Amino acid sequence: LEDSALTAALGRAAPGEAPAVEVARQRGVLTGVLADIVSTFSPSIVVLGGFLTDVAPRDLDGYARRVCAEARPTVGRSLVVRLAELVENRLLYGAAEAAFDDQVLAAEVLERWCADL
């Protein structure tokens, strides 16, 4: 599924239906993983991207409090959880990354570019 189709399908799922149950399960797993990360690294902000934006609950502040409740008591009290704002443009990043590919920036290509300057 394309991301927009997945988002729409998850939005239509009623509580108790298989997609909603699976999203709730994945949120629980994500909560535990984030709590471990917060306990280990003590970040002040966590940005969720990719499919995690579909799995993340709508109440991110409440979700951050749940993550902190599972983390070690001495860390994460001011944790902020946000969704990546550029998730819909991630294919552009792949295209931009290709511009820095070894073939594109091979020494002989760079020498030709510099010679033309």
ABEGO torsion letter per residue (X at the ends): XBAAAAAAAAAABBBGBAAAAAAAAAAAAAAAAAAAAAAAAGBABBBBBEAAAAABBABAAAAAAAAAAABBAABGAABBBBBBAAAAAAAAAAAAAAAABAAAABAAAAAAAAAAX
